Amino acid sequence: MSREQDQAFIKTFVGVIIFLVVLTIFLIVVASMTVGDEDQDYAELIEERTAQRLEPVGQVRVSGEPMPEIAQAAPQEPAEPRSGQEVTQAVCAACHANDFQNAPQIGDEQAWAERADKGLATLVDHSVNGFGNMPAQSGSASEDEIRKAVIHMAEESGVQLGE
């Protein structure tokens, strides 16, 4: 009886597969007959976009002709240096406002007093070049801006570093 059941299953399975293949072919034929190449604008758009994708990215100059003038952005005027508070909010607060990885929290007088004993120059150097868990901040602000930010954070914590 098991063999008969297996044969019946295989016949049914093959029948279903054949039906699905015939249905798929029928749907493809119907779709190709209903959707034609009538839309000339769409065909042109497809052709144009294909040509754009196939264009070379760059060119190699082998002649002695001078290079054409390249459009350059106008030189920017240097921005005014930011205040210590602005730098603290933009760069320092992510760690120093949340006690992240032992960063002295702004307002923690004891933590800032311990660091103030090292001197302003050392604190600025650690900020610029990185120290311990603190990454270098020289790409985020100028050394003068970092100095102002260190002084600002210390003063907000009740510690005077001096200039």
KERO-597937 format. One line per field, with one value per residue: chain; x, y, z of N, C-alpha, C in turn; residue number from 1. Coordinates in nm, 3 decimals. Example, Ala and Ser with C-alpha at 12.3 -4.5 7.8 and 13.67 -1.06 7.14 Angstrom:
! residues 2
chain: A,A;
n_X: 1.319,1.285;
n_Y: -0.569,-0.225;
n_Z: 0.780,0.708;
ca_X: 1.230,1.367;
ca_Y: -0.450,-0.106;
ca_Z: 0.780,0.714;
c_X: 1.320,1.290;
c_Y: -0.330,0.003;
c_Z: 0.780,0.787;
n: 1,2;
***
This chain:
! residues 163
chain: A,A,A,A,A,A,A,A,A,A,A,A,A,A,A,A,A,A,A,A,A,A,A,A,A,A,A,A,A,A,A,A,A,A,A,A,A,A,A,A,A,A,A,A,A,A,A,A,A,A,A,A,A,A,A,A,A,A,A,A,A,A,A,A,A,A,A,A,A,A,A,A,A,A,A,A,A,A,A,A,A,A,A,A,A,A,A,A,A,A,A,A,A,A,A,A,A,A,A,A,A,A,A,A,A,A,A,A,A,A,A,A,A,A,A,A,A,A,A,A,A,A,A,A,A,A,A,A,A,A,A,A,A,A,A,A,A,A,A,A,A,A,A,A,A,A,A,A,A,A,A,A,A,A,A,A,A,A,A,A,A,A,A;
n_X: 0.081,0.199,0.371,0.193,0.077,0.298,0.342,0.104,0.131,0.359,0.261,0.062,0.217,0.389,0.193,0.099,0.332,0.364,0.128,0.180,0.402,0.290,0.097,0.266,0.398,0.178,0.099,0.322,0.309,0.062,0.122,0.326,0.185,0.000,0.149,0.317,0.564,0.475,0.506,0.697,0.846,0.920,1.084,1.291,1.388,1.486,1.689,1.855,1.932,2.068,2.283,2.408,2.494,2.686,2.887,3.231,3.404,3.618,3.880,4.176,4.446,4.649,4.764,4.955,4.808,4.699,4.549,4.197,4.039,3.956,3.666,3.662,3.587,3.506,3.749,3.710,3.637,3.817,3.652,3.521,3.689,3.554,3.376,3.463,3.239,3.084,3.251,3.264,2.997,2.971,3.180,3.291,3.090,2.960,3.096,3.183,2.955,2.822,2.968,3.128,3.329,3.515,3.555,3.592,3.306,3.121,3.088,3.163,3.347,3.556,3.671,3.765,3.941,4.146,4.255,4.325,4.552,4.755,4.800,4.719,4.841,4.912,4.660,4.543,4.719,4.667,4.406,4.428,4.602,4.513,4.454,4.473,4.151,4.050,4.002,4.210,4.147,4.218,4.131,3.877,3.861,4.047,4.367,4.361,4.083,4.026,4.169,4.016,3.779,3.853,3.915,3.661,3.502,3.628,3.587,3.308,3.283,3.372,3.644,3.942,4.157,4.322,4.483;
n_Y: -0.119,0.121,0.171,0.224,0.455,0.627,0.637,0.755,1.004,1.104,1.121,1.313,1.527,1.575,1.644,1.886,2.044,2.051,2.187,2.437,2.525,2.549,2.745,2.961,3.007,3.078,3.317,3.479,3.503,3.635,3.874,3.982,4.034,4.226,4.439,4.644,4.788,5.048,5.295,5.540,5.746,5.638,5.427,5.574,5.705,5.487,5.404,5.630,5.644,5.403,5.452,5.656,5.514,5.357,5.527,5.633,5.680,5.853,6.031,5.990,6.195,6.226,6.397,6.698,6.911,7.178,7.133,7.171,7.451,7.395,7.401,7.561,7.579,7.882,8.037,7.993,8.220,8.235,8.104,8.261,8.201,7.953,7.982,7.869,7.746,7.683,7.498,7.302,7.215,7.120,6.933,6.820,6.754,6.511,6.305,6.417,6.513,6.296,6.123,5.933,5.657,5.715,5.987,6.310,6.440,6.725,6.966,6.810,6.874,6.757,6.563,6.727,6.889,6.711,6.668,6.926,6.971,6.877,7.076,7.333,7.326,7.056,6.933,7.042,6.941,6.664,6.664,6.751,6.561,6.319,6.086,5.811,5.681,5.883,6.011,6.172,6.517,6.703,6.726,6.814,7.064,7.372,7.416,7.637,7.670,7.432,7.473,7.683,7.541,7.348,7.513,7.627,7.398,7.323,7.554,7.553,7.346,7.444,7.484,7.661,7.715,7.898,8.107;
n_Z: 0.000,0.062,-0.148,-0.354,-0.260,-0.268,-0.547,-0.628,-0.504,-0.640,-0.904,-0.868,-0.777,-0.999,-1.183,-1.072,-1.091,-1.372,-1.439,-1.315,-1.464,-1.722,-1.665,-1.596,-1.843,-1.997,-1.865,-1.915,-2.194,-2.221,-2.083,-2.244,-2.474,-2.395,-2.297,-2.485,-2.708,-2.725,-2.598,-2.679,-2.557,-2.312,-2.395,-2.513,-2.287,-2.137,-2.309,-2.307,-2.034,-2.012,-2.183,-2.037,-1.812,-1.925,-2.000,-1.984,-1.672,-1.631,-1.812,-2.008,-2.066,-2.339,-2.511,-2.571,-2.491,-2.279,-1.956,-1.906,-1.742,-1.412,-1.223,-0.917,-0.573,-0.410,-0.204,0.143,0.400,0.703,0.984,1.277,1.585,1.800,2.110,2.444,2.557,2.331,2.198,2.393,2.400,2.136,2.096,2.336,2.521,2.472,2.602,2.848,2.970,3.051,3.210,3.076,3.023,3.237,3.200,3.331,3.474,3.379,3.621,3.833,4.086,4.236,4.064,3.857,4.001,4.067,3.815,3.746,3.894,3.735,3.555,3.317,3.060,3.030,3.039,2.809,2.616,2.647,2.559,2.294,2.175,2.268,2.535,2.747,2.765,2.614,2.293,2.041,1.989,1.804,1.541,1.564,1.672,1.704,1.868,2.037,2.069,2.201,2.436,2.544,2.586,2.777,2.994,3.028,3.100,3.338,3.495,3.505,3.673,3.906,3.940,3.909,3.646,3.526,3.283;
ca_X: 0.000,0.287,0.423,0.083,0.063,0.411,0.318,-0.005,0.189,0.449,0.176,-0.001,0.324,0.429,0.080,0.099,0.448,0.332,0.027,0.244,0.486,0.199,0.040,0.371,0.417,0.057,0.104,0.428,0.257,-0.042,0.187,0.399,0.088,-0.069,0.245,0.398,0.663,0.401,0.548,0.826,0.919,0.979,1.193,1.402,1.443,1.565,1.809,1.940,1.989,2.165,2.402,2.475,2.562,2.798,2.990,3.348,3.406,3.722,3.949,4.321,4.497,4.778,4.817,5.026,4.719,4.685,4.425,4.097,4.023,3.865,3.590,3.701,3.505,3.568,3.811,3.625,3.697,3.826,3.543,3.562,3.710,3.438,3.398,3.478,3.108,3.044,3.332,3.222,2.870,2.985,3.282,3.326,2.976,2.919,3.158,3.197,2.824,2.761,3.063,3.157,3.464,3.594,3.574,3.539,3.177,3.113,3.020,3.225,3.461,3.666,3.737,3.837,4.050,4.255,4.317,4.380,4.686,4.851,4.824,4.641,4.915,4.901,4.521,4.523,4.795,4.592,4.285,4.467,4.668,4.451,4.516,4.389,4.032,4.009,4.065,4.263,4.042,4.276,4.055,3.745,3.874,4.186,4.425,4.310,3.945,4.030,4.212,3.899,3.681,3.903,3.894,3.516,3.453,3.682,3.518,3.171,3.293,3.418,3.790,4.007,4.282,4.407,4.512;
ca_Y: 0.000,0.236,0.196,0.283,0.592,0.701,0.659,0.853,1.134,1.147,1.162,1.440,1.628,1.604,1.715,2.023,2.113,2.076,2.292,2.565,2.564,2.593,2.871,3.062,3.038,3.149,3.453,3.551,3.535,3.738,3.999,4.039,4.084,4.345,4.548,4.650,4.894,5.162,5.418,5.579,5.828,5.547,5.356,5.669,5.726,5.368,5.407,5.739,5.605,5.296,5.518,5.727,5.417,5.298,5.627,5.617,5.767,5.954,6.031,5.999,6.292,6.184,6.503,6.803,7.023,7.209,7.088,7.277,7.514,7.319,7.488,7.546,7.653,8.006,8.015,8.035,8.304,8.158,8.134,8.312,8.091,7.928,8.002,7.745,7.684,7.626,7.379,7.202,7.159,7.052,6.829,6.758,6.715,6.373,6.221,6.484,6.539,6.168,6.039,5.823,5.598,5.788,6.129,6.388,6.500,6.870,6.990,6.727,6.954,6.672,6.502,6.831,6.936,6.614,6.691,7.062,6.965,6.849,7.201,7.359,7.283,6.911,6.899,7.078,6.843,6.539,6.682,6.763,6.441,6.198,6.035,5.707,5.651,6.002,6.020,6.304,6.609,6.808,6.739,6.869,7.204,7.418,7.405,7.750,7.639,7.325,7.538,7.753,7.441,7.289,7.615,7.638,7.282,7.330,7.663,7.507,7.250,7.516,7.477,7.766,7.667,8.009,8.113;
ca_Z: 0.000,0.070,-0.282,-0.428,-0.212,-0.323,-0.690,-0.640,-0.469,-0.748,-1.017,-0.831,-0.772,-1.137,-1.243,-1.020,-1.150,-1.513,-1.440,-1.283,-1.578,-1.828,-1.619,-1.607,-1.985,-2.038,-1.811,-1.987,-2.327,-2.205,-2.045,-2.358,-2.573,-2.346,-2.278,-2.606,-2.717,-2.775,-2.533,-2.737,-2.460,-2.213,-2.463,-2.526,-2.153,-2.104,-2.392,-2.257,-1.905,-2.039,-2.239,-1.927,-1.726,-1.997,-2.027,-1.897,-1.554,-1.649,-1.940,-2.000,-2.162,-2.393,-2.595,-2.499,-2.464,-2.137,-1.892,-1.897,-1.611,-1.327,-1.134,-0.779,-0.478,-0.364,-0.073,0.253,0.503,0.827,1.077,1.408,1.678,1.886,2.254,2.520,2.575,2.202,2.173,2.490,2.355,2.008,2.093,2.464,2.605,2.450,2.706,2.978,3.031,3.086,3.283,2.984,3.032,3.336,3.166,3.444,3.440,3.399,3.748,3.936,4.129,4.282,3.948,3.785,4.085,4.048,3.684,3.744,3.953,3.627,3.485,3.196,2.941,3.022,3.004,2.669,2.538,2.649,2.476,2.153,2.125,2.322,2.657,2.805,2.683,2.538,2.161,2.005,1.945,1.721,1.417,1.595,1.712,1.708,2.003,2.115,2.105,2.301,2.561,2.598,2.630,2.903,3.098,3.050,3.174,3.474,3.567,3.532,3.783,4.026,3.948,3.831,3.586,3.485,3.139;
c_X: 0.086,0.341,0.315,0.062,0.176,0.389,0.207,0.048,0.276,0.367,0.111,0.100,0.367,0.318,0.076,0.213,0.419,0.230,0.090,0.332,0.399,0.137,0.141,0.392,0.298,0.061,0.211,0.378,0.153,0.022,0.260,0.304,0.021,0.023,0.337,0.500,0.597,0.451,0.689,0.910,0.989,1.098,1.314,1.469,1.531,1.696,1.907,2.008,2.093,2.294,2.479,2.553,2.686,2.909,3.109,3.346,3.507,3.784,4.099,4.366,4.635,4.839,4.889,4.939,4.712,4.551,4.325,4.087,3.920,3.796,3.629,3.608,3.580,3.631,3.723,3.704,3.706,3.716,3.602,3.588,3.588,3.476,3.415,3.347,3.062,3.120,3.291,3.093,2.885,3.076,3.290,3.208,2.934,2.976,3.154,3.064,2.764,2.853,3.096,3.303,3.558,3.627,3.517,3.412,3.180,3.030,3.077,3.355,3.580,3.743,3.818,3.953,4.170,4.329,4.381,4.521,4.793,4.885,4.746,4.711,4.904,4.761,4.492,4.596,4.722,4.468,4.320,4.517,4.605,4.528,4.422,4.274,3.991,4.080,4.118,4.152,4.094,4.202,3.921,3.748,4.021,4.237,4.375,4.166,3.939,4.072,4.093,3.796,3.724,3.881,3.746,3.464,3.501,3.608,3.372,3.169,3.345,3.568,3.848,4.140,4.375,4.434,4.650;
c_Y: 0.126,0.273,0.265,0.430,0.681,0.734,0.762,0.993,1.188,1.194,1.297,1.553,1.670,1.681,1.861,2.103,2.146,2.190,2.428,2.615,2.618,2.728,2.985,3.103,3.118,3.295,3.538,3.594,3.646,3.873,4.062,4.092,4.212,4.464,4.548,4.762,5.022,5.294,5.454,5.660,5.740,5.472,5.447,5.695,5.608,5.368,5.513,5.701,5.494,5.356,5.592,5.630,5.358,5.397,5.604,5.720,5.880,5.943,6.044,6.096,6.245,6.292,6.606,6.923,7.052,7.160,7.202,7.329,7.434,7.416,7.459,7.629,7.779,7.981,8.071,8.122,8.222,8.202,8.187,8.193,8.077,7.952,7.866,7.671,7.617,7.498,7.267,7.135,7.076,6.930,6.750,6.696,6.571,6.280,6.288,6.521,6.411,6.076,5.914,5.782,5.682,5.932,6.210,6.462,6.649,6.892,6.909,6.794,6.868,6.613,6.607,6.886,6.842,6.639,6.829,7.065,6.938,6.974,7.209,7.306,7.132,6.869,6.929,6.978,6.709,6.548,6.684,6.630,6.311,6.149,5.931,5.673,5.767,6.006,6.162,6.390,6.715,6.826,6.805,7.017,7.242,7.406,7.518,7.725,7.530,7.382,7.609,7.654,7.377,7.387,7.627,7.522,7.283,7.438,7.625,7.407,7.314,7.513,7.584,7.712,7.782,8.002,8.066;
c_Z: 0.000,-0.068,-0.367,-0.387,-0.266,-0.470,-0.711,-0.607,-0.582,-0.868,-0.988,-0.833,-0.912,-1.208,-1.199,-1.082,-1.297,-1.524,-1.414,-1.397,-1.691,-1.791,-1.633,-1.753,-2.037,-1.991,-1.880,-2.124,-2.318,-2.172,-2.163,-2.465,-2.526,-2.327,-2.398,-2.597,-2.770,-2.719,-2.579,-2.638,-2.357,-2.273,-2.479,-2.392,-2.112,-2.183,-2.343,-2.126,-1.922,-2.093,-2.129,-1.839,-1.793,-2.029,-1.935,-1.784,-1.572,-1.786,-1.915,-2.107,-2.208,-2.481,-2.508,-2.467,-2.315,-2.084,-1.890,-1.754,-1.530,-1.233,-0.989,-0.692,-0.435,-0.227,0.038,0.349,0.631,0.923,1.208,1.501,1.770,2.032,2.321,2.536,2.445,2.172,2.268,2.444,2.228,2.014,2.224,2.539,2.587,2.558,2.844,3.042,3.087,3.166,3.203,2.996,3.119,3.295,3.282,3.401,3.469,3.525,3.862,3.981,4.168,4.164,3.871,3.867,4.072,3.917,3.674,3.803,3.847,3.548,3.355,3.071,2.921,2.981,2.857,2.579,2.533,2.561,2.328,2.099,2.173,2.443,2.717,2.712,2.593,2.402,2.136,1.947,1.850,1.589,1.439,1.626,1.711,1.853,2.094,2.160,2.211,2.437,2.627,2.653,2.762,3.017,3.131,3.134,3.317,3.555,3.596,3.647,3.911,4.044,3.857,3.779,3.552,3.337,3.121;
n: 1,2,3,4,5,6,7,8,9,10,11,12,13,14,15,16,17,18,19,20,21,22,23,24,25,26,27,28,29,30,31,32,33,34,35,36,37,38,39,40,41,42,43,44,45,46,47,48,49,50,51,52,53,54,55,56,57,58,59,60,61,62,63,64,65,66,67,68,69,70,71,72,73,74,75,76,77,78,79,80,81,82,83,84,85,86,87,88,89,90,91,92,93,94,95,96,97,98,99,100,101,102,103,104,105,106,107,108,109,110,111,112,113,114,115,116,117,118,119,120,121,122,123,124,125,126,127,128,129,130,131,132,133,134,135,136,137,138,139,140,141,142,143,144,145,146,147,148,149,150,151,152,153,154,155,156,157,158,159,160,161,162,163;
***
